[in-house]
Amino acid sequence: MAGMVAVTVAVVAGPGPGLTGYVSEAGVTDSAYAGAYRIGVFALAAALLLLAAALPPALRTAAALLVAAAAGTALSGAVTCSTGCPLPPFEAATVADLVHGGASIGATAAVVFAMLALLATPAAGRALRRVAGVGAALALPLSGAVGLAMLLVGRGGLVGVLERLLLAVAAVWGLATAAVLGLAHRRAIVTNGSAGRERRL
């Protein structure tokens, strides 16, 4: 939640181009909110690692994808893009732009694949699979739309809005998944505590 807030503040309050630009533009060097943006991105990377660690051992595929997403997120925060975050095929990009863009795209894709992995694993349980199913149903078409828009239209309002929607879906899915895991853990503690008291009696 802290990472989401920091990135949102940097994007909304920063001097970027608004909805016509990429979210990553809030982290360019000459932005007054670049520090807040990077802190938020690193916090999100840490959150993905914690979410991976919280998954049961039977869900190691989803956990591995979340670890990969965390690595990509951290790399995107460490390597900033240049002004405008240019990407091919419509703009000339630097090596840093390509590294940052590739890391960001890869991290988002890994999160979406983690949703699918949870959805396809019966051991995940009904609640986790339901949350993953809703997340995937929203994220998959948005991912396809973002990819096509970047290739066919390029940087602009369409890509900007679609990117923000996709990132919002990924963030809400992460929070919902964490909530489901937390509630399950709490129920297990309560159940184990009650069983222990009954044995003592």
C-alpha positions as CSV (number, residue, x, y, z in Angstrom):
1,M,0.0,0.0,0.0
2,A,2.8,2.4,0.8
3,G,4.5,1.7,-2.5
4,M,1.2,2.3,-4.4
5,V,0.7,5.6,-2.6
6,A,4.2,6.9,-3.2
7,V,4.1,6.1,-6.9
8,T,0.6,7.6,-7.3
9,V,1.7,10.8,-5.6
10,A,4.7,11.0,-7.8
11,V,2.6,10.5,-11.0
12,V,-0.2,12.8,-10.0
13,A,1.8,15.6,-8.4
14,G,4.8,15.4,-10.7
15,P,5.5,17.6,-13.7
16,G,4.8,14.7,-16.2
17,P,2.5,14.9,-19.2
18,G,-0.5,13.4,-17.3
19,L,-2.5,10.7,-18.9
20,T,-0.7,11.0,-22.2
21,G,2.6,9.7,-20.8
22,Y,3.9,6.6,-19.2
23,V,3.9,6.1,-15.4
24,S,7.7,5.8,-15.5
25,E,8.0,9.4,-16.5
26,A,7.5,10.4,-12.9
27,G,10.9,8.8,-12.2
28,V,13.1,10.7,-14.7
29,T,16.1,12.4,-13.2
30,D,14.8,16.0,-13.6
31,S,11.4,15.3,-11.9
32,A,11.0,16.7,-8.4
33,Y,9.2,13.6,-7.4
34,A,11.7,11.1,-8.8
35,G,12.8,10.1,-5.3
36,A,9.2,9.4,-4.1
37,Y,8.7,7.4,-7.3
38,R,11.8,5.2,-6.8
39,I,11.0,4.6,-3.2
40,G,7.5,3.6,-4.2
41,V,8.8,1.2,-6.9
42,F,11.3,-0.4,-4.5
43,A,8.5,-0.8,-1.9
44,L,6.4,-2.5,-4.5
45,A,9.3,-4.9,-5.3
46,A,9.6,-5.7,-1.7
47,A,5.9,-6.3,-1.5
48,L,6.0,-8.8,-4.3
49,L,8.8,-10.7,-2.5
50,L,6.8,-10.8,0.7
51,L,3.7,-12.0,-1.2
52,A,5.8,-14.7,-2.8
53,A,7.1,-15.8,0.6
54,A,3.6,-15.8,2.0
55,L,2.3,-18.3,-0.6
56,P,2.1,-22.0,0.5
57,P,4.9,-24.3,-0.8
58,A,2.4,-26.0,-3.2
59,L,2.2,-22.7,-5.1
60,R,5.9,-22.4,-5.9
61,T,5.3,-21.6,-9.6
62,A,3.3,-18.5,-8.7
63,A,5.8,-17.7,-6.0
64,A,8.7,-17.9,-8.6
65,L,6.8,-15.7,-11.0
66,L,6.3,-13.1,-8.2
67,V,10.0,-13.2,-7.4
68,A,10.8,-12.6,-11.1
69,A,8.3,-9.7,-11.0
70,A,10.0,-8.3,-7.9
71,A,13.4,-8.4,-9.7
72,G,12.0,-6.7,-12.8
73,T,10.3,-4.0,-10.6
74,A,13.5,-3.4,-8.7
75,L,15.5,-3.1,-12.0
76,S,13.0,-0.7,-13.4
77,G,13.4,1.5,-10.3
78,A,17.2,1.3,-10.4
79,V,17.5,2.1,-14.1
80,T,15.6,5.3,-15.0
81,C,14.4,6.2,-18.5
82,S,15.2,9.4,-20.2
83,T,12.7,12.2,-20.6
84,G,9.6,10.9,-22.2
85,C,10.6,7.3,-21.7
86,P,10.9,6.8,-25.5
87,L,10.4,3.2,-26.8
88,P,10.5,1.8,-30.3
89,P,9.1,1.6,-32.9
90,F,8.0,5.2,-33.0
91,E,10.8,6.8,-30.9
92,A,14.6,6.5,-30.6
93,A,15.4,4.9,-27.3
94,T,18.7,4.7,-25.3
95,V,20.0,1.6,-23.7
96,A,18.7,2.7,-20.4
97,D,15.2,3.3,-21.9
98,L,15.2,-0.3,-23.3
99,V,16.4,-1.8,-20.0
100,H,13.8,0.2,-18.0
101,G,11.0,-0.5,-20.4
102,G,11.9,-4.2,-20.7
103,A,12.1,-4.6,-17.0
104,S,8.8,-2.9,-16.4
105,I,7.0,-4.9,-19.1
106,G,8.6,-8.2,-17.9
107,A,7.6,-7.4,-14.3
108,T,4.0,-6.7,-15.2
109,A,3.8,-9.8,-17.4
110,A,5.2,-12.0,-14.5
111,V,2.5,-10.7,-12.2
112,V,-0.2,-11.6,-14.8
113,F,1.3,-15.1,-15.2
114,A,1.3,-15.5,-11.5
115,M,-2.5,-14.8,-11.5
116,L,-2.8,-17.5,-14.1
117,A,-0.6,-19.9,-12.2
118,L,-2.8,-19.5,-9.1
119,L,-6.0,-19.9,-11.1
120,A,-4.7,-23.2,-12.7
121,T,-3.6,-24.7,-9.3
122,P,-6.3,-26.4,-7.3
123,A,-4.1,-26.4,-4.3
124,A,-4.4,-22.6,-4.2
125,G,-7.9,-22.9,-2.7
126,R,-11.2,-21.4,-3.7
127,A,-10.6,-17.9,-2.4
128,L,-7.1,-17.4,-3.9
129,R,-8.3,-18.8,-7.2
130,R,-11.4,-16.6,-7.3
131,V,-9.2,-13.5,-6.7
132,A,-6.7,-14.7,-9.4
133,G,-9.6,-15.4,-11.8
134,V,-11.0,-11.9,-11.5
135,G,-7.5,-10.3,-11.8
136,A,-6.6,-12.4,-14.9
137,A,-10.0,-11.7,-16.5
138,L,-9.2,-7.9,-16.2
139,A,-5.4,-8.0,-16.7
140,L,-5.2,-10.2,-19.8
141,P,-7.3,-8.0,-22.2
142,L,-5.6,-4.9,-20.8
143,S,-2.2,-6.4,-21.4
144,G,-3.0,-7.3,-25.0
145,A,-4.5,-3.8,-25.5
146,V,-1.4,-2.1,-24.1
147,G,0.9,-4.2,-26.2
148,L,-1.0,-3.5,-29.4
149,A,-1.4,0.2,-28.7
150,M,2.4,0.6,-28.1
151,L,3.1,-1.2,-31.4
152,L,0.4,0.5,-33.5
153,V,-0.1,3.9,-31.9
154,G,2.8,4.7,-29.7
155,R,3.0,7.0,-26.7
156,G,-0.1,8.9,-26.1
157,G,-3.4,9.1,-24.2
158,L,-4.6,5.6,-25.2
159,V,-1.4,3.9,-23.9
160,G,-1.3,6.1,-20.9
161,V,-4.8,5.2,-19.8
162,L,-4.5,1.5,-20.5
163,E,-1.2,1.3,-18.7
164,R,-2.6,2.9,-15.6
165,L,-5.6,0.6,-15.6
166,L,-3.4,-2.5,-16.0
167,L,-1.1,-1.4,-13.1
168,A,-4.2,-0.6,-10.9
169,V,-5.5,-4.1,-11.6
170,A,-2.2,-5.7,-10.7
171,A,-1.9,-3.6,-7.5
172,V,-5.5,-4.4,-6.3
173,W,-4.9,-8.1,-7.1
174,G,-1.8,-8.1,-4.9
175,L,-3.6,-6.4,-2.0
176,A,-6.6,-8.8,-2.3
177,T,-4.3,-11.8,-2.5
178,A,-2.4,-10.6,0.6
179,A,-5.7,-10.1,2.4
180,V,-6.8,-13.6,1.6
181,L,-3.5,-15.1,2.8
182,G,-3.6,-13.0,5.9
183,L,-7.1,-14.1,6.8
184,A,-6.3,-17.7,6.2
185,H,-3.3,-17.4,8.4
186,R,-5.3,-15.8,11.2
187,R,-8.0,-18.5,11.0
188,A,-5.3,-21.2,11.2
189,I,-3.9,-19.5,14.4
190,V,-7.3,-19.3,16.0
191,T,-8.1,-23.0,15.0
192,N,-4.8,-24.2,16.4
193,G,-5.2,-22.2,19.6
194,S,-8.7,-23.6,20.1
195,A,-7.4,-27.2,19.5
196,G,-4.6,-26.7,22.0
197,R,-7.0,-25.5,24.7
198,E,-9.3,-28.4,24.1
199,R,-6.4,-30.9,24.4
200,R,-5.3,-29.3,27.7
201,L,-8.9,-29.5,29.0
